[in-house]
């Protein structure tokens, strides 16, 4: 396993209109690097993993359960397991998501 990874070298595995996601997996966690164009929407969804989203760049409107907030660079959000959540990019965004336990990502 590599110890130093370039985000830009990760293979893109998921695509939504205006968004791409690349992943790095460890024995216990999955790290996603998502790039969203302004206006891109991550539809409401849920999964059994807890997720921590860290906004690197841009402005992201995020809904977690019945709460919504604007997320700015340097902020993070926490999504408990099985809680409905989604997001909309207000501007172009770059987001790191830490998923635990490991989420199997289909190729």
PyMOL commands that set and color helices and strands:
alter all, ss='L'
color gray80, all
select helices_A, chain A and resi 7-9
alter helices_A, ss='H'
color red, helices_A
select strands_A, chain A and resi 12-16+19-25+29-36+41-45+50-57+59-64+67-72+76-79+85-89+93-100
alter strands_A, ss='S'
color yellow, strands_A
deselect
rebuild
show_as cartoon
